[in-house]
Amino acid sequence: MTTENKNTRNATASDAEKSAASRAATARGTAQQAKESAREAKKSTASSARSAGDAAQSVTHAAAVGIQSGREAVEANAARVAAAAGSAWAVVKHRKAVVAGAATAVAGVAGAAFAMGRSTAKPRTGPLTRLTGGRI
């Protein structure tokens, strides 16, 4: 082998070593960037998970408040319905007394109206006419 061949081989080997070293450095840099990206992704994922947890907690709280207010509304309406039903049942239960009271009230109003109308319908007369029954 000649010196020239040895130099060519050495130069080729040296170039190959430099190229391999360059590729290794590039690979290390890429690996470092990948590690940094993974760290950032991990931080972002943790932050997103916290945000999702907070959102879920606020939704759960809002749902609990909505359920509580709905329950209170149902209880209030149930109390009103029960009171109305109790009043209606009292009227039905004592219907005879209610009807008798209403009839008495109507008769009283009619009698009072008749008496008032009767007193205003009579012409005013003097004492002599009243004594004779209207003959004089």
N, CA, C and O atoms as CSV, one atom per row, in Angstrom:
chain,resi,resn,atom,element,x,y,z
A,1,MET,N,N,0.818,-1.141,0.000
A,1,MET,CA,C,0.000,0.000,0.000
A,1,MET,C,C,0.885,1.234,0.000
A,1,MET,O,O,1.910,1.299,0.679
A,2,THR,N,N,0.469,2.165,-0.752
A,2,THR,CA,C,1.283,3.358,-0.896
A,2,THR,C,C,0.887,4.376,0.158
A,2,THR,O,O,-0.158,4.267,0.800
A,3,THR,N,N,1.704,5.312,0.308
A,3,THR,CA,C,1.466,6.363,1.299
A,3,THR,C,C,0.243,7.180,0.922
A,3,THR,O,O,-0.519,7.647,1.769
A,4,GLU,N,N,0.094,7.326,-0.349
A,4,GLU,CA,C,-1.063,8.103,-0.807
A,4,GLU,C,C,-2.354,7.396,-0.447
A,4,GLU,O,O,-3.308,8.036,-0.004
A,5,ASN,N,N,-2.399,6.090,-0.628
A,5,ASN,CA,C,-3.599,5.317,-0.254
A,5,ASN,C,C,-3.847,5.392,1.249
A,5,ASN,O,O,-4.981,5.509,1.712
A,6,LYS,N,N,-2.709,5.317,2.015
A,6,LYS,CA,C,-2.864,5.404,3.463
A,6,LYS,C,C,-3.417,6.764,3.856
A,6,LYS,O,O,-4.277,6.846,4.732
A,7,ASN,N,N,-2.953,7.804,3.244
A,7,ASN,CA,C,-3.435,9.155,3.558
A,7,ASN,C,C,-4.903,9.301,3.165
A,7,ASN,O,O,-5.680,9.927,3.886
A,8,THR,N,N,-5.276,8.737,2.047
A,8,THR,CA,C,-6.662,8.811,1.602
A,8,THR,C,C,-7.549,8.067,2.572
A,8,THR,O,O,-8.626,8.526,2.952
A,9,ARG,N,N,-7.040,6.851,2.976
A,9,ARG,CA,C,-7.836,6.087,3.941
A,9,ARG,C,C,-7.948,6.840,5.265
A,9,ARG,O,O,-9.022,6.913,5.862
A,10,ASN,N,N,-6.836,7.389,5.708
A,10,ASN,CA,C,-6.850,8.128,6.977
A,10,ASN,C,C,-7.766,9.348,6.883
A,10,ASN,O,O,-8.486,9.664,7.830
A,11,ALA,N,N,-7.736,10.021,5.752
A,11,ALA,CA,C,-8.594,11.192,5.556
A,11,ALA,C,C,-10.047,10.774,5.534
A,11,ALA,O,O,-10.892,11.452,6.118
A,12,THR,N,N,-10.357,9.665,4.868
A,12,THR,CA,C,-11.723,9.176,4.807
A,12,THR,C,C,-12.181,8.752,6.198
A,12,THR,O,O,-13.308,9.036,6.603
A,13,ALA,N,N,-11.307,8.077,6.917
A,13,ALA,CA,C,-11.648,7.647,8.272
A,13,ALA,C,C,-11.836,8.851,9.173
A,13,ALA,O,O,-12.748,8.885,9.998
A,14,SER,N,N,-10.984,9.821,9.015
A,14,SER,CA,C,-11.086,11.036,9.817
A,14,SER,C,C,-12.376,11.783,9.502
A,14,SER,O,O,-13.048,12.284,10.404
A,15,ASP,N,N,-12.712,11.853,8.236
A,15,ASP,CA,C,-13.967,12.495,7.828
A,15,ASP,C,C,-15.160,11.731,8.388
A,15,ASP,O,O,-16.133,12.328,8.848
A,16,ALA,N,N,-15.074,10.422,8.345
A,16,ALA,CA,C,-16.165,9.594,8.856
A,16,ALA,C,C,-16.319,9.797,10.353
A,16,ALA,O,O,-17.435,9.868,10.868
A,17,GLU,N,N,-15.149,9.895,11.077
A,17,GLU,CA,C,-15.221,10.131,12.523
A,17,GLU,C,C,-15.814,11.500,12.816
A,17,GLU,O,O,-16.633,11.641,13.724
A,18,LYS,N,N,-15.407,12.506,12.056
A,18,LYS,CA,C,-15.947,13.852,12.248
A,18,LYS,C,C,-17.443,13.873,11.959
A,18,LYS,O,O,-18.219,14.491,12.688
A,19,SER,N,N,-17.834,13.196,10.895
A,19,SER,CA,C,-19.245,13.133,10.516
A,19,SER,C,C,-20.048,12.415,11.597
A,19,SER,O,O,-21.148,12.837,11.953
A,20,ALA,N,N,-19.478,11.320,12.117
A,20,ALA,CA,C,-20.161,10.569,13.179
A,20,ALA,C,C,-20.259,11.416,14.435
A,20,ALA,O,O,-21.292,11.421,15.106
A,21,ALA,N,N,-19.188,12.134,14.756
A,21,ALA,CA,C,-19.204,12.996,15.940
A,21,ALA,C,C,-20.232,14.111,15.764
A,21,ALA,O,O,-20.948,14.456,16.704
A,22,SER,N,N,-20.301,14.671,14.559
A,22,SER,CA,C,-21.267,15.732,14.273
A,22,SER,C,C,-22.691,15.207,14.406
A,22,SER,O,O,-23.563,15.861,14.977
A,23,ARG,N,N,-22.905,14.000,13.860
A,23,ARG,CA,C,-24.239,13.396,13.955
A,23,ARG,C,C,-24.596,13.094,15.406
A,23,ARG,O,O,-25.739,13.283,15.823
A,24,ALA,N,N,-23.615,12.624,16.172
A,24,ALA,CA,C,-23.842,12.323,17.589
A,24,ALA,C,C,-24.191,13.602,18.341
A,24,ALA,O,O,-25.088,13.599,19.184
A,25,ALA,N,N,-23.491,14.691,18.044
A,25,ALA,CA,C,-23.777,15.971,18.701
A,25,ALA,C,C,-25.172,16.458,18.327
A,25,ALA,O,O,-25.916,16.959,19.170
A,26,THR,N,N,-25.511,16.305,17.061
A,26,THR,CA,C,-26.846,16.685,16.616
A,26,THR,C,C,-27.903,15.831,17.309
A,26,THR,O,O,-28.944,16.335,17.731
A,27,ALA,N,N,-27.627,14.539,17.420
A,27,ALA,CA,C,-28.564,13.628,18.091
A,27,ALA,C,C,-28.714,14.006,19.559
A,27,ALA,O,O,-29.819,13.978,20.102
A,28,ARG,N,N,-27.577,14.367,20.215
A,28,ARG,CA,C,-27.647,14.791,21.623
A,28,ARG,C,C,-28.476,16.065,21.756
A,28,ARG,O,O,-29.293,16.187,22.669
A,29,GLY,N,N,-28.266,17.005,20.851
A,29,GLY,CA,C,-29.048,18.261,20.866
A,29,GLY,C,C,-30.526,17.994,20.660
A,29,GLY,O,O,-31.372,18.576,21.339
A,30,THR,N,N,-30.833,17.110,19.721
A,30,THR,CA,C,-32.229,16.755,19.467
A,30,THR,C,C,-32.835,16.057,20.674
A,30,THR,O,O,-33.988,16.302,21.031
A,31,ALA,N,N,-32.046,15.181,21.303
A,31,ALA,CA,C,-32.524,14.484,22.501
A,31,ALA,C,C,-32.785,15.487,23.621
A,31,ALA,O,O,-33.768,15.370,24.352
A,32,GLN,N,N,-31.893,16.479,23.750
A,32,GLN,CA,C,-32.079,17.514,24.784
A,32,GLN,C,C,-33.352,18.311,24.496
A,32,GLN,O,O,-34.123,18.596,25.413
A,33,GLN,N,N,-33.576,18.666,23.253
A,33,GLN,CA,C,-34.787,19.396,22.880
A,33,GLN,C,C,-36.033,18.544,23.162
A,33,GLN,O,O,-37.055,19.054,23.619
A,34,ALA,N,N,-35.931,17.255,22.885
A,34,ALA,CA,C,-37.057,16.354,23.144
A,34,ALA,C,C,-37.358,16.289,24.638
A,34,ALA,O,O,-38.519,16.256,25.047
A,35,LYS,N,N,-36.268,16.270,25.470
A,35,LYS,CA,C,-36.462,16.264,26.924
A,35,LYS,C,C,-37.164,17.538,27.378
A,35,LYS,O,O,-38.099,17.493,28.177
A,36,GLU,N,N,-36.703,18.674,26.858
A,36,GLU,CA,C,-37.315,19.956,27.216
A,36,GLU,C,C,-38.783,19.985,26.792
A,36,GLU,O,O,-39.647,20.437,27.544
A,37,SER,N,N,-39.053,19.499,25.580
A,37,SER,CA,C,-40.438,19.455,25.099
A,37,SER,C,C,-41.289,18.556,25.987
A,37,SER,O,O,-42.438,18.878,26.288
A,38,ALA,N,N,-40.724,17.433,26.402
A,38,ALA,CA,C,-41.453,16.518,27.288
A,38,ALA,C,C,-41.742,17.178,28.625
A,38,ALA,O,O,-42.835,17.019,29.169
A,39,ARG,N,N,-40.758,17.932,29.175
A,39,ARG,CA,C,-40.976,18.649,30.445
A,39,ARG,C,C,-42.100,19.676,30.290
A,39,ARG,O,O,-42.995,19.772,31.130
A,40,GLU,N,N,-42.031,20.437,29.202
A,40,GLU,CA,C,-43.065,21.446,28.959
A,40,GLU,C,C,-44.435,20.785,28.795
A,40,GLU,O,O,-45.435,21.278,29.316
A,41,ALA,N,N,-44.471,19.682,28.077
A,41,ALA,CA,C,-45.740,18.963,27.886
A,41,ALA,C,C,-46.281,18.460,29.221
A,41,ALA,O,O,-47.484,18.499,29.481
A,42,LYS,N,N,-45.347,17.982,30.069
A,42,LYS,CA,C,-45.750,17.499,31.389
A,42,LYS,C,C,-46.344,18.643,32.213
A,42,LYS,O,O,-47.386,18.484,32.847
A,43,LYS,N,N,-45.669,19.802,32.197
A,43,LYS,CA,C,-46.171,20.965,32.922
A,43,LYS,C,C,-47.528,21.391,32.370
A,43,LYS,O,O,-48.458,21.674,33.126
A,44,SER,N,N,-47.627,21.432,31.060
A,44,SER,CA,C,-48.882,21.833,30.419
A,44,SER,C,C,-49.997,20.856,30.759
A,44,SER,O,O,-51.126,21.265,31.029
A,45,THR,N,N,-49.682,19.568,30.747
A,45,THR,CA,C,-50.685,18.552,31.079
A,45,THR,C,C,-51.138,18.690,32.524
A,45,THR,O,O,-52.328,18.586,32.824
A,46,ALA,N,N,-50.183,18.923,33.414
A,46,ALA,CA,C,-50.536,19.102,34.831
A,46,ALA,C,C,-51.411,20.331,35.004
A,46,ALA,O,O,-52.394,20.304,35.744
A,47,SER,N,N,-51.046,21.416,34.314
A,47,SER,CA,C,-51.848,22.637,34.396
A,47,SER,C,C,-53.244,22.415,33.831
A,47,SER,O,O,-54.231,22.870,34.409
A,48,SER,N,N,-53.328,21.718,32.708
A,48,SER,CA,C,-54.627,21.418,32.107
A,48,SER,C,C,-55.457,20.529,33.026
A,48,SER,O,O,-56.666,20.719,33.158
A,49,ALA,N,N,-54.810,19.570,33.651
A,49,ALA,CA,C,-55.530,18.684,34.570
A,49,ALA,C,C,-56.065,19.468,35.763
A,49,ALA,O,O,-57.189,19.234,36.207
A,50,ARG,N,N,-55.253,20.409,36.291
A,50,ARG,CA,C,-55.727,21.249,37.399
A,50,ARG,C,C,-56.906,22.097,36.953
A,50,ARG,O,O,-57.901,22.216,37.669
A,51,SER,N,N,-56.790,22.690,35.763
A,51,SER,CA,C,-57.876,23.519,35.243
A,51,SER,C,C,-59.144,22.697,35.056
A,51,SER,O,O,-60.238,23.142,35.400
A,52,ALA,N,N,-58.991,21.504,34.513
A,52,ALA,CA,C,-60.150,20.631,34.323
A,52,ALA,C,C,-60.746,20.237,35.669
A,52,ALA,O,O,-61.966,20.165,35.815
A,53,GLY,N,N,-59.890,19.983,36.646
A,53,GLY,CA,C,-60.374,19.642,37.986
A,53,GLY,C,C,-61.129,20.805,38.607
A,53,GLY,O,O,-62.181,20.614,39.218
A,54,ASP,N,N,-60.589,22.021,38.449
A,54,ASP,CA,C,-61.271,23.207,38.967
A,54,ASP,C,C,-62.608,23.411,38.270
A,54,ASP,O,O,-63.609,23.723,38.916
A,55,ALA,N,N,-62.625,23.235,36.953
A,55,ALA,CA,C,-63.870,23.388,36.203
A,55,ALA,C,C,-64.892,22.344,36.644
A,55,ALA,O,O,-66.070,22.655,36.825
A,56,ALA,N,N,-64.440,21.121,36.813
A,56,ALA,CA,C,-65.349,20.065,37.251
A,56,ALA,C,C,-65.888,20.360,38.641
A,56,ALA,O,O,-67.060,20.118,38.928
A,57,GLN,N,N,-65.025,20.885,39.500
A,57,GLN,CA,C,-65.459,21.220,40.859
A,57,GLN,C,C,-66.495,22.345,40.829
A,57,GLN,O,O,-67.483,22.286,41.561
A,58,SER,N,N,-66.289,23.361,40.002
A,58,SER,CA,C,-67.254,24.460,39.930
A,58,SER,C,C,-68.570,23.991,39.323
A,58,SER,O,O,-69.637,24.436,39.747
A,59,VAL,N,N,-68.512,23.101,38.338
A,59,VAL,CA,C,-69.739,22.550,37.755
A,59,VAL,C,C,-70.483,21.722,38.796
A,59,VAL,O,O,-71.707,21.797,38.899
A,60,THR,N,N,-69.741,20.937,39.564
A,60,THR,CA,C,-70.363,20.133,40.614
A,60,THR,C,C,-71.013,21.029,41.649
A,60,THR,O,O,-72.123,20.752,42.104
A,61,HIS,N,N,-70.328,22.102,42.026
A,61,HIS,CA,C,-70.884,23.034,43.010
A,61,HIS,C,C,-72.153,23.695,42.466
A,61,HIS,O,O,-73.156,23.804,43.173
A,62,ALA,N,N,-72.102,24.136,41.203
A,62,ALA,CA,C,-73.276,24.769,40.587
A,62,ALA,C,C,-74.445,23.793,40.520
A,62,ALA,O,O,-75.591,24.174,40.759
A,63,ALA,N,N,-74.160,22.546,40.198
A,63,ALA,CA,C,-75.225,21.539,40.143
A,63,ALA,C,C,-75.820,21.311,41.525
A,63,ALA,O,O,-77.035,21.170,41.664
A,64,ALA,N,N,-74.970,21.274,42.545
A,64,ALA,CA,C,-75.468,21.082,43.912
A,64,ALA,C,C,-76.342,22.250,44.343
A,64,ALA,O,O,-77.381,22.057,44.974
A,65,VAL,N,N,-75.916,23.468,43.999
A,65,VAL,CA,C,-76.713,24.648,44.341
A,65,VAL,C,C,-78.045,24.618,43.591
A,65,VAL,O,O,-79.088,24.938,44.160
A,66,GLY,N,N,-78.008,24.234,42.318
A,66,GLY,CA,C,-79.242,24.134,41.526
A,66,GLY,C,C,-80.192,23.094,42.085
A,66,GLY,O,O,-81.401,23.315,42.143
A,67,ILE,N,N,-79.649,21.969,42.491
A,67,ILE,CA,C,-80.485,20.920,43.066
A,67,ILE,C,C,-81.104,21.397,44.370
A,67,ILE,O,O,-82.281,21.147,44.632
A,68,GLN,N,N,-80.311,22.085,45.192
A,68,GLN,CA,C,-80.817,22.588,46.476
A,68,GLN,C,C,-81.935,23.599,46.251
A,68,GLN,O,O,-82.972,23.527,46.911
A,69,SER,N,N,-81.739,24.547,45.324
A,69,SER,CA,C,-82.778,25.545,45.074
A,69,SER,C,C,-84.017,24.894,44.476
A,69,SER,O,O,-85.136,25.307,44.781
A,70,GLY,N,N,-83.839,23.891,43.635
A,70,GLY,CA,C,-84.976,23.153,43.091
A,70,GLY,C,C,-85.740,22.437,44.182
A,70,GLY,O,O,-86.971,22.427,44.187
A,71,ARG,N,N,-85.002,21.834,45.115
A,71,ARG,CA,C,-85.632,21.137,46.225
A,71,ARG,C,C,-86.447,22.111,47.076
A,71,ARG,O,O,-87.565,21.802,47.489
A,72,GLU,N,N,-85.869,23.304,47.337
A,72,GLU,CA,C,-86.577,24.307,48.128
A,72,GLU,C,C,-87.838,24.778,47.415
A,72,GLU,O,O,-88.875,24.966,48.052
A,73,ALA,N,N,-87.760,24.970,46.099
A,73,ALA,CA,C,-88.933,25.390,45.337
A,73,ALA,C,C,-90.023,24.326,45.383
A,73,ALA,O,O,-91.202,24.642,45.541
A,74,VAL,N,N,-89.625,23.073,45.246
A,74,VAL,CA,C,-90.609,21.981,45.295
A,74,VAL,C,C,-91.262,21.921,46.673
A,74,VAL,O,O,-92.473,21.727,46.777
A,75,GLU,N,N,-90.462,22.086,47.735
A,75,GLU,CA,C,-91.022,22.053,49.078
A,75,GLU,C,C,-91.993,23.208,49.299
A,75,GLU,O,O,-93.053,23.015,49.895
A,76,ALA,N,N,-91.649,24.402,48.828
A,76,ALA,CA,C,-92.529,25.560,48.988
A,76,ALA,C,C,-93.832,25.356,48.219
A,76,ALA,O,O,-94.914,25.641,48.734
A,77,ASN,N,N,-93.726,24.863,46.983
A,77,ASN,CA,C,-94.934,24.614,46.194
A,77,ASN,C,C,-95.773,23.513,46.815
A,77,ASN,O,O,-97.002,23.585,46.800
A,78,ALA,N,N,-95.130,22.505,47.356
A,78,ALA,CA,C,-95.875,21.424,47.999
A,78,ALA,C,C,-96.632,21.954,49.222
A,78,ALA,O,O,-97.766,21.549,49.476
A,79,ALA,N,N,-96.005,22.854,49.971
A,79,ALA,CA,C,-96.686,23.447,51.132
A,79,ALA,C,C,-97.889,24.277,50.688
A,79,ALA,O,O,-98.943,24.219,51.322
A,80,ARG,N,N,-97.747,25.043,49.616
A,80,ARG,CA,C,-98.877,25.848,49.109
A,80,ARG,C,C,-100.012,24.951,48.627
A,80,ARG,O,O,-101.183,25.207,48.908
A,81,VAL,N,N,-99.655,23.910,47.906
A,81,VAL,CA,C,-100.680,22.989,47.409
A,81,VAL,C,C,-101.389,22.305,48.573
A,81,VAL,O,O,-102.608,22.131,48.547
A,82,ALA,N,N,-100.632,21.919,49.585
A,82,ALA,CA,C,-101.225,21.271,50.753
A,82,ALA,C,C,-102.179,22.220,51.474
A,82,ALA,O,O,-103.251,21.804,51.914
A,83,ALA,N,N,-101.796,23.499,51.599
A,83,ALA,CA,C,-102.671,24.478,52.245
A,83,ALA,C,C,-103.955,24.679,51.443
A,83,ALA,O,O,-105.045,24.730,52.012
A,84,ALA,N,N,-103.823,24.792,50.123
A,84,ALA,CA,C,-105.002,24.962,49.272
A,84,ALA,C,C,-105.900,23.729,49.337
A,84,ALA,O,O,-107.124,23.845,49.384
A,85,ALA,N,N,-105.287,22.561,49.340
A,85,ALA,CA,C,-106.077,21.329,49.424
A,85,ALA,C,C,-106.774,21.234,50.782
A,85,ALA,O,O,-107.911,20.770,50.865
A,86,GLY,N,N,-106.104,21.668,51.831
A,86,GLY,CA,C,-106.719,21.667,53.166
A,86,GLY,C,C,-107.920,22.597,53.211
A,86,GLY,O,O,-108.954,22.246,53.781
A,87,SER,N,N,-107.799,23.777,52.618
A,87,SER,CA,C,-108.925,24.719,52.576
A,87,SER,C,C,-110.076,24.141,51.769
A,87,SER,O,O,-111.234,24.216,52.179
A,88,ALA,N,N,-109.749,23.566,50.622
A,88,ALA,CA,C,-110.804,22.974,49.789
A,88,ALA,C,C,-111.486,21.824,50.527
A,88,ALA,O,O,-112.707,21.682,50.458
A,89,TRP,N,N,-110.710,21.006,51.227
A,89,TRP,CA,C,-111.298,19.897,51.974
A,89,TRP,C,C,-112.193,20.421,53.098
A,89,TRP,O,O,-113.248,19.841,53.354
A,90,ALA,N,N,-111.802,21.492,53.766
A,90,ALA,CA,C,-112.627,22.076,54.824
A,90,ALA,C,C,-113.950,22.567,54.253
A,90,ALA,O,O,-114.995,22.390,54.880
A,91,VAL,N,N,-113.922,23.183,53.071
A,91,VAL,CA,C,-115.157,23.648,52.432
A,91,VAL,C,C,-116.047,22.469,52.072
A,91,VAL,O,O,-117.257,22.509,52.297
A,92,VAL,N,N,-115.456,21.419,51.514
A,92,VAL,CA,C,-116.244,20.243,51.131
A,92,VAL,C,C,-116.802,19.555,52.375
A,92,VAL,O,O,-117.955,19.125,52.397
A,93,LYS,N,N,-115.984,19.460,53.390
A,93,LYS,CA,C,-116.384,18.773,54.621
A,93,LYS,C,C,-117.528,19.511,55.315
A,93,LYS,O,O,-118.433,18.872,55.851
A,94,HIS,N,N,-117.502,20.810,55.311
A,94,HIS,CA,C,-118.527,21.614,55.979
A,94,HIS,C,C,-119.420,22.308,54.959
A,94,HIS,O,O,-119.842,23.443,55.184
A,95,ARG,N,N,-119.709,21.661,53.867
A,95,ARG,CA,C,-120.465,22.278,52.781
A,95,ARG,C,C,-121.865,22.686,53.199
A,95,ARG,O,O,-122.381,23.704,52.738
A,96,LYS,N,N,-122.482,21.900,54.071
A,96,LYS,CA,C,-123.840,22.247,54.505
A,96,LYS,C,C,-123.829,23.544,55.295
A,96,LYS,O,O,-124.698,24.393,55.095
A,97,ALA,N,N,-122.871,23.711,56.179
A,97,ALA,CA,C,-122.772,24.949,56.958
A,97,ALA,C,C,-122.433,26.124,56.058
A,97,ALA,O,O,-122.950,27.224,56.248
A,98,VAL,N,N,-121.562,25.894,55.075
A,98,VAL,CA,C,-121.191,26.958,54.145
A,98,VAL,C,C,-122.402,27.392,53.340
A,98,VAL,O,O,-122.630,28.588,53.161
A,99,VAL,N,N,-123.174,26.442,52.857
A,99,VAL,CA,C,-124.370,26.765,52.068
A,99,VAL,C,C,-125.387,27.489,52.943
A,99,VAL,O,O,-125.989,28.470,52.507
A,100,ALA,N,N,-125.584,27.014,54.176
A,100,ALA,CA,C,-126.547,27.663,55.079
A,100,ALA,C,C,-126.116,29.091,55.389
A,100,ALA,O,O,-126.948,29.998,55.400
A,101,GLY,N,N,-124.825,29.301,55.640
A,101,GLY,CA,C,-124.306,30.644,55.893
A,101,GLY,C,C,-124.487,31.553,54.698
A,101,GLY,O,O,-124.870,32.713,54.851
A,102,ALA,N,N,-124.220,31.044,53.517
A,102,ALA,CA,C,-124.382,31.838,52.298
A,102,ALA,C,C,-125.848,32.194,52.075
A,102,ALA,O,O,-126.159,33.319,51.682
A,103,ALA,N,N,-126.749,31.248,52.321
A,103,ALA,CA,C,-128.188,31.504,52.152
A,103,ALA,C,C,-128.660,32.560,53.153
A,103,ALA,O,O,-129.444,33.444,52.809
A,104,THR,N,N,-128.177,32.458,54.392
A,104,THR,CA,C,-128.543,33.446,55.412
A,104,THR,C,C,-128.035,34.832,55.025
A,104,THR,O,O,-128.746,35.822,55.202
A,105,ALA,N,N,-126.829,34.913,54.507
A,105,ALA,CA,C,-126.271,36.192,54.083
A,105,ALA,C,C,-127.073,36.790,52.941
A,105,ALA,O,O,-127.346,37.990,52.931
A,106,VAL,N,N,-127.452,35.958,51.978
A,106,VAL,CA,C,-128.245,36.453,50.845
A,106,VAL,C,C,-129.603,36.942,51.336
A,106,VAL,O,O,-130.081,37.994,50.911
A,107,ALA,N,N,-130.229,36.171,52.240
A,107,ALA,CA,C,-131.540,36.583,52.773
A,107,ALA,C,C,-131.415,37.875,53.567
A,107,ALA,O,O,-132.286,38.741,53.485
A,108,GLY,N,N,-130.347,38.009,54.328
A,108,GLY,CA,C,-130.145,39.249,55.098
A,108,GLY,C,C,-129.953,40.447,54.194
A,108,GLY,O,O,-130.520,41.510,54.446
A,109,VAL,N,N,-129.176,40.295,53.161
A,109,VAL,CA,C,-128.938,41.397,52.219
A,109,VAL,C,C,-130.229,41.754,51.505
A,109,VAL,O,O,-130.535,42.933,51.331
A,110,ALA,N,N,-130.995,40.743,51.086
A,110,ALA,CA,C,-132.272,40.994,50.396
A,110,ALA,C,C,-133.264,41.680,51.329
A,110,ALA,O,O,-133.964,42.608,50.925
A,111,GLY,N,N,-133.321,41.223,52.574
A,111,GLY,CA,C,-134.240,41.848,53.546
A,111,GLY,C,C,-133.865,43.293,53.821
A,111,GLY,O,O,-134.740,44.156,53.881
A,112,ALA,N,N,-132.585,43.568,53.990
A,112,ALA,CA,C,-132.143,44.937,54.231
A,112,ALA,C,C,-132.460,45.820,53.036
A,112,ALA,O,O,-132.893,46.960,53.205
A,113,ALA,N,N,-132.250,45.304,51.824
A,113,ALA,CA,C,-132.550,46.080,50.619
A,113,ALA,C,C,-134.054,46.354,50.519
A,113,ALA,O,O,-134.463,47.451,50.137
A,114,PHE,N,N,-134.871,45.363,50.860
A,114,PHE,CA,C,-136.328,45.536,50.820
A,114,PHE,C,C,-136.769,46.587,51.829
A,114,PHE,O,O,-137.586,47.454,51.518
A,115,ALA,N,N,-136.218,46.507,53.051
A,115,ALA,CA,C,-136.599,47.457,54.091
A,115,ALA,C,C,-136.192,48.877,53.707
A,115,ALA,O,O,-136.954,49.818,53.930
A,116,MET,N,N,-135.019,49.039,53.144
A,116,MET,CA,C,-134.581,50.367,52.735
A,116,MET,C,C,-135.435,50.891,51.586
A,116,MET,O,O,-135.822,52.059,51.567
A,117,GLY,N,N,-135.716,50.029,50.648
A,117,GLY,CA,C,-136.538,50.443,49.520
A,117,GLY,C,C,-137.959,50.760,49.947
A,117,GLY,O,O,-138.578,51.678,49.409
A,118,ARG,N,N,-138.474,50.022,50.894
A,118,ARG,CA,C,-139.838,50.226,51.385
A,118,ARG,C,C,-139.956,51.561,52.098
A,118,ARG,O,O,-140.942,52.274,51.912
A,119,SER,N,N,-138.972,51.909,52.905
A,119,SER,CA,C,-139.056,53.169,53.645
A,119,SER,C,C,-138.891,54.358,52.719
A,119,SER,O,O,-139.451,55.421,52.985
A,120,THR,N,N,-138.161,54.213,51.671
A,120,THR,CA,C,-137.994,55.329,50.744
A,120,THR,C,C,-139.142,55.412,49.752
A,120,THR,O,O,-139.355,56.470,49.161
A,121,ALA,N,N,-139.886,54.338,49.549
A,121,ALA,CA,C,-140.986,54.341,48.589
A,121,ALA,C,C,-142.240,55.005,49.158
A,121,ALA,O,O,-143.068,55.498,48.392
A,122,LYS,N,N,-142.396,55.028,50.449
A,122,LYS,CA,C,-143.578,55.650,51.068
A,122,LYS,C,C,-143.475,57.163,50.995
A,122,LYS,O,O,-142.414,57.727,51.264
A,123,PRO,N,N,-144.557,57.816,50.637
A,123,PRO,CA,C,-144.531,59.275,50.683
A,123,PRO,C,C,-144.611,59.753,52.140
A,123,PRO,O,O,-145.227,59.101,52.984
A,124,ARG,N,N,-144.008,60.849,52.407
A,124,ARG,CA,C,-144.057,61.383,53.756
A,124,ARG,C,C,-145.454,61.952,54.009
A,124,ARG,O,O,-146.046,62.669,53.203
A,125,THR,N,N,-145.912,61.586,55.150
A,125,THR,CA,C,-147.269,62.062,55.517
A,125,THR,C,C,-147.219,62.710,56.896
A,125,THR,O,O,-146.281,62.511,57.668
A,126,GLY,N,N,-148.237,63.474,57.171
A,126,GLY,CA,C,-148.322,64.133,58.462
A,126,GLY,C,C,-148.917,63.215,59.519
A,126,GLY,O,O,-149.280,62.077,59.219
A,127,PRO,N,N,-149.023,63.702,60.768
A,127,PRO,CA,C,-149.508,62.868,61.859
A,127,PRO,C,C,-150.991,62.515,61.739
A,127,PRO,O,O,-151.381,61.410,62.117
A,128,LEU,N,N,-151.801,63.391,61.242
A,128,LEU,CA,C,-153.247,63.130,61.108
A,128,LEU,C,C,-153.489,62.055,60.063
A,128,LEU,O,O,-154.330,61.181,60.272
A,129,THR,N,N,-152.787,62.094,58.963
A,129,THR,CA,C,-152.926,61.093,57.919
A,129,THR,C,C,-152.455,59.730,58.423
A,129,THR,O,O,-153.026,58.695,58.078
A,130,ARG,N,N,-151.461,59.747,59.200
A,130,ARG,CA,C,-150.979,58.461,59.745
A,130,ARG,C,C,-151.991,57.888,60.715
A,130,ARG,O,O,-152.190,56.674,60.750
A,131,LEU,N,N,-152.637,58.740,61.507
A,131,LEU,CA,C,-153.644,58.248,62.460
A,131,LEU,C,C,-154.865,57.651,61.751
A,131,LEU,O,O,-155.437,56.670,62.226
A,132,THR,N,N,-155.242,58.204,60.683
A,132,THR,CA,C,-156.440,57.757,59.967
A,132,THR,C,C,-156.121,56.698,58.927
A,132,THR,O,O,-157.025,56.191,58.262
A,133,GLY,N,N,-154.854,56.359,58.779
A,133,GLY,CA,C,-154.471,55.327,57.821
A,133,GLY,C,C,-154.505,55.826,56.397
A,133,GLY,O,O,-154.657,55.031,55.469
A,134,GLY,N,N,-154.368,57.114,56.205
A,134,GLY,CA,C,-154.284,57.676,54.875
A,134,GLY,C,C,-155.627,58.059,54.310
A,134,GLY,O,O,-155.716,58.342,53.115
A,135,ARG,N,N,-156.705,58.085,55.126
A,135,ARG,CA,C,-158.022,58.429,54.615
A,135,ARG,C,C,-158.217,59.942,54.560
A,135,ARG,O,O,-159.085,60.423,53.830
A,136,ILE,N,N,-157.455,60.669,55.289
A,136,ILE,CA,C,-157.621,62.115,55.277
A,136,ILE,C,C,-156.379,62.748,54.698
A,136,ILE,O,O,-156.302,63.972,54.592
